[in-house]
């Protein structure tokens, strides 16, 4: 489980995200619509007007618990609302059929009546259902942090309840809006985002399954800890960054391995004088343009934000790195960027390397 201060809607374009949930209630109005009255739920209703009707129709397939009058403090009882047994429910899909960024939309109930305070025991029960949903999903699941807005619960109380259930769920992201100036909850939501940090992941097109698993674990570790992960769009080692949310992919021409190069992609086909100068430090052949993405994978699109380290998979012969990976590795050495070959290091050595880079 990862908690991020980020707008929920900013995840819509990301192909890595497969399911998005909002927190709500199980009340249904007389016209059959679910009640999406405040916070993120209201924004969703305003963006996709059909959602209240679809949510209401789905809730009505669940066990009916009864009709209850709305009871607001200091106000007379309002018209009864139909309430249904809570469950994490699928409401529909977002995006065009067949589009890689198409997502499934779910609702996570934190209370029965919309007028009530969120129920912590209900949240824990729904978290168990959410955990199973995440397990069955090949991609990320995004939900707003539950019950700290209109739900009326304390952030730390909810977090303590969720951690034993969802703490180990690696593909779940809970989002909170950045706290406003002077908001006392800021200390609970973590420090402001640090200065951007970068890491490069690259290597052979034919890693072993064990090597790939290790490289992917490293890439996703740095992604979770706020690094932007850079790579190319080739088959093999480059695909270790596939499920990283914060990444940059550098490709030699538009359309290159289009089905594999996920995320934010940069086409770097032009061999500029600066890039040529850098490539020539380690390669003097006739195919310099093909090596140019390696420069950007190390320095970024503006060539002014170097990665802090390179983790790669490659064969070596008498300490010479073989294949096109060599360009990135030797250029990293020229630029004073530390590099680590998965094939040459023990797990303990890699742990120590990761620790050194992250500190």
C-alpha positions in Angstrom: 0.0 0.0 0.0 1.3 3.4 -1.0 -0.1 6.7 0.1 0.4 9.7 -2.2 -0.7 13.3 -2.1 -2.1 13.5 -5.6 -5.3 14.3 -7.4 -7.4 11.1 -8.0 -8.2 12.2 -11.5 -4.5 12.5 -12.5 -4.3 8.7 -12.6 -6.9 8.4 -15.4 -4.4 8.5 -18.3 -2.0 5.9 -16.8 -2.3 2.5 -18.5 -0.7 0.8 -15.5 -3.8 1.7 -13.4 -6.6 -0.8 -14.0 -9.1 -0.1 -11.3 -10.2 3.2 -9.6 -12.4 3.4 -6.6 -14.1 6.2 -4.6 -15.5 6.0 -1.1 -19.2 6.3 -0.6 -22.3 4.9 1.1 -25.1 2.4 0.4 -28.0 4.8 0.3 -30.3 5.0 -2.7 -32.8 7.8 -3.4 -36.4 7.3 -4.4 -35.5 7.9 -8.1 -33.0 5.0 -7.9 -29.8 7.1 -7.8 -27.0 6.6 -5.3 -26.1 9.6 -3.3 -22.8 11.2 -4.4 -23.1 14.5 -2.6 -19.7 15.6 -1.4 -15.9 15.5 -2.0 -14.6 13.1 -4.6 -18.0 11.4 -5.1 -19.5 14.8 -6.1 -16.7 15.4 -8.6 -17.2 12.0 -10.1 -21.0 12.7 -10.4 -20.2 16.0 -12.1 -17.7 14.4 -14.5 -19.8 11.3 -15.3 -23.5 12.0 -14.8 -24.5 8.4 -15.3 -22.6 7.1 -12.3 -25.3 7.8 -9.6 -27.9 5.8 -11.6 -25.5 2.9 -12.3 -24.3 2.9 -8.7 -27.9 2.9 -7.4 -28.8 0.0 -9.8 -25.9 -2.0 -8.6 -26.7 -1.4 -4.9 -30.2 -2.6 -5.5 -28.9 -6.0 -6.4 -27.6 -6.4 -2.9 -29.5 -7.3 0.3 -32.0 -4.6 1.3 -31.5 -3.6 4.9 -34.5 -1.2 5.1 -35.5 2.4 4.8 -34.2 4.8 7.3 -35.0 8.5 7.9 -32.2 11.0 7.4 -31.1 12.2 10.9 -28.9 15.3 10.9 -27.9 17.0 14.2 -30.2 19.9 15.1 -32.6 19.2 12.1 -35.9 17.4 11.8 -35.8 13.9 10.4 -35.8 13.9 6.6 -37.4 11.5 4.1 -36.4 7.9 4.5 -33.6 6.6 2.3 -33.3 3.0 1.1 -30.1 1.3 2.5 -28.4 -1.8 1.2 -25.9 -4.3 2.6 -22.4 -2.9 1.9 -19.9 -4.4 -0.5 -17.1 -3.2 -2.7 -19.1 -2.9 -6.0 -18.2 -2.5 -9.7 -20.1 0.4 -11.2 -18.8 0.3 -14.8 -15.8 1.2 -17.0 -14.0 4.5 -17.8 -12.6 5.1 -21.3 -13.2 3.8 -24.7 -13.5 0.1 -25.5 -10.1 -1.3 -26.3 -8.1 1.7 -25.2 -5.1 0.7 -23.1 -6.0 3.3 -20.4 -9.5 2.0 -20.0 -10.3 1.3 -16.3 -12.9 -0.3 -14.1 -14.7 2.0 -11.7 -15.7 0.7 -8.2 -17.3 2.1 -5.1 -15.9 1.4 -1.6 -18.6 2.0 1.1 -17.5 3.5 4.4 -21.0 3.9 5.9 -24.6 3.0 5.2 -26.5 6.3 5.3 -24.9 9.3 3.6 -25.7 11.5 6.7 -23.8 9.2 9.1 -20.2 9.3 10.3 -18.0 6.6 8.7 -17.9 3.2 10.4 -14.3 2.0 11.2 -15.4 -1.6 11.5 -17.2 -1.4 8.1 -14.0 0.1 6.6 -12.0 -2.9 7.8 -14.5 -5.3 6.4 -14.4 -3.5 3.0 -10.6 -3.4 3.1 -10.6 -7.2 3.2 -12.7 -7.2 0.0 -10.4 -4.6 -1.5 -7.4 -6.8 -0.8 -8.9 -9.6 -2.8 -9.7 -7.3 -5.6 -6.1 -6.1 -5.7 -4.8 -9.7 -5.8 -6.9 -10.4 -8.8 -5.7 -7.3 -10.7 -2.8 -7.2 -13.1 -2.0 -3.5 -12.5 -2.4 -0.7 -10.0 -5.6 0.0 -8.0 -6.2 3.6 -6.9 -8.6 4.8 -4.3 -9.0 8.0 -2.3 -8.0 7.6 1.4 -11.2 6.6 3.2 -13.3 8.5 5.7 -11.2 11.5 6.5 -13.3 14.0 4.7 -17.1 13.9 5.1 -16.6 10.5 6.9 -15.3 12.5 9.9 -12.6 10.0 11.1 -9.0 10.8 12.0 -6.3 10.0 9.5 -4.1 8.1 11.9 -7.0 6.1 13.3 -8.0 4.9 9.8 -4.4 4.3 8.8 -3.8 2.1 11.9 -6.9 0.1 11.0 -5.9 -0.4 7.3 -2.2 -1.3 7.8 -2.7 -4.8 9.1 -5.0 -5.6 6.2 -3.6 -3.6 3.2 -0.1 -2.8 4.3 1.4 -5.6 2.2 -0.7 -4.9 -0.9 2.0 -3.6 -3.4 -0.4 -2.6 -6.2 -2.7 -0.4 -4.1 -2.4 3.4 -4.0 -4.4 5.5 -1.6 -4.5 9.2 -2.6 -5.1 12.3 -0.5 -5.4 15.9 -1.6 -2.4 18.0 -0.6 -3.4 19.7 2.7 -4.2 23.4 2.6 -1.9 26.0 4.2 -2.3 25.9 7.9 -4.0 22.5 7.9 -3.1 20.6 11.1 -3.3 17.3 9.3 -0.2 18.1 7.2 2.1 16.5 9.8 0.1 13.2 9.4 0.3 13.1 5.6 4.0 13.3 5.4 6.6 15.8 4.3 6.4 17.7 1.0 7.7 15.9 -2.0 11.5 16.0 -2.1 13.7 17.2 -4.9 13.4 14.9 -8.0 15.6 11.9 -8.0 16.3 9.6 -10.9 17.4 6.0 -11.4 18.2 4.1 -14.7 17.2 0.5 -15.4 18.5 -1.2 -18.6 20.1 -4.4 -19.9 20.0 -7.4 -22.2 17.0 -8.3 -24.2 17.1 -11.8 -22.9 17.5 -11.8 -19.1 16.7 -15.0 -17.2 13.4 -15.0 -15.3 15.2 -14.7 -12.0 17.4 -11.8 -13.2 14.3 -10.0 -14.5 12.4 -10.5 -11.2 15.3 -9.0 -9.3 15.6 -6.0 -11.7 11.8 -5.4 -11.6 11.9 -5.5 -7.8 14.6 -2.9 -7.8 12.8 -0.7 -10.2 9.5 -0.8 -8.3 11.4 -0.2 -5.0 12.8 3.1 -6.2 9.5 4.0 -7.8 7.7 3.5 -4.4 10.4 5.7 -2.7 9.8 8.7 -5.0 12.5 8.2 -7.7 11.7 8.7 -11.4 12.7 5.4 -13.1 14.3 5.7 -16.6 14.6 3.1 -19.2 14.1 2.3 -22.9 11.2 0.6 -24.6 12.9 -2.6 -25.7 11.9 -6.2 -24.9 13.7 -7.8 -22.0 15.3 -5.9 -19.2 13.6 -2.6 -20.1 10.3 -4.1 -19.3 11.2 -4.3 -15.6 9.8 -0.7 -15.3 6.5 -1.6 -16.8 4.5 -1.2 -13.6 6.4 1.8 -12.2 4.1 4.8 -12.0 6.9 7.4 -12.1 9.0 6.7 -15.2 10.5 8.0 -18.4 10.9 5.9 -21.5 13.4 6.9 -24.2 13.0 5.4 -27.6 15.0 5.9 -30.9 12.0 6.6 -33.2 8.2 7.1 -33.0 6.4 3.8 -32.8 9.4 1.8 -31.6 8.1 -1.3 -29.8 4.9 0.6 -29.2 3.1 -2.2 -27.4 6.0 -2.5 -24.9 7.0 1.1 -24.2 4.5 2.0 -21.5 4.2 5.3 -19.7 5.7 8.7 -20.5 7.7 8.2 -23.7 10.2 10.5 -25.4 11.3 10.0 -29.0 15.0 11.0 -29.2 15.8 10.3 -32.8 17.8 13.4 -33.4 21.6 13.1 -32.9 22.3 16.6 -31.6 25.9 17.9 -31.2 25.7 17.5 -27.4 24.4 13.9 -27.7 27.0 13.0 -30.3 29.7 14.4 -28.1 28.6 12.2 -25.2 28.1 9.1 -27.3 31.6 9.5 -28.8 33.1 9.2 -25.4 32.3 5.5 -25.4 31.4 4.6 -29.0 32.9 5.7 -32.3 31.0 3.4 -34.8 28.7 4.3 -37.7 25.4 3.8 -35.8 25.7 6.5 -33.2 22.0 7.5 -33.5 20.9 4.0 -32.3 23.0 4.7 -29.1 21.5 8.1 -28.4 18.6 6.9 -26.1 21.3 5.7 -23.6 22.4 9.3 -23.1 18.8 10.4 -22.3 18.2 7.4 -20.0 21.2 8.7 -18.0 20.6 12.5 -18.2 17.0 13.0 -18.9 15.3 14.8 -21.8 17.1 18.1 -21.1 20.4 16.4 -20.5 20.7 18.2 -17.2 19.2 15.8 -14.6 21.6 12.8 -14.2 20.5 9.6 -12.7 22.0 8.6 -9.4 22.8 5.0 -10.4 22.3 2.5 -13.2 21.1 -1.1 -12.4 21.4 -3.4 -15.4 21.7 -7.0 -16.6 24.5 -7.8 -19.1 27.2 -10.4 -19.9 30.8 -9.4 -19.4 34.0 -10.6 -21.1 37.2 -9.8 -19.3 35.4 -7.0 -17.4 34.0 -5.6 -20.7 30.3 -5.2 -20.9 28.8 -6.7 -24.0 25.9 -5.5 -26.2 24.3 -2.1 -26.5 24.0 -1.9 -22.8 27.7 -1.1 -22.8 27.0 2.4 -24.1 24.9 3.3 -21.0 27.3 1.6 -18.6 30.5 3.2 -19.9 28.9 6.6 -20.3 27.7 6.3 -16.7 31.3 5.7 -15.7 32.5 8.7 -17.7 29.9 10.8 -16.0 30.6 9.5 -12.5 27.3 7.6 -12.2 27.6 4.4 -10.2 26.4 1.2 -12.1 25.5 -2.2 -10.8 25.3 -5.4 -12.9 22.7 -7.8 -11.5 24.7 -10.8 -12.9 27.8 -10.0 -10.9 26.3 -9.1 -7.5 24.9 -11.2 -4.7 21.5 -10.3 -3.2 23.3 -8.9 -0.1 25.5 -6.7 -2.4 22.5 -5.4 -4.2 20.7 -4.6 -0.9 23.7 -2.6 0.2 23.9 -0.9 -3.2 20.2 0.1 -3.0 20.7 1.4 0.5 23.6 3.5 -0.6 21.8 5.0 -3.5 18.6 5.7 -1.6 20.1 7.5 1.4 
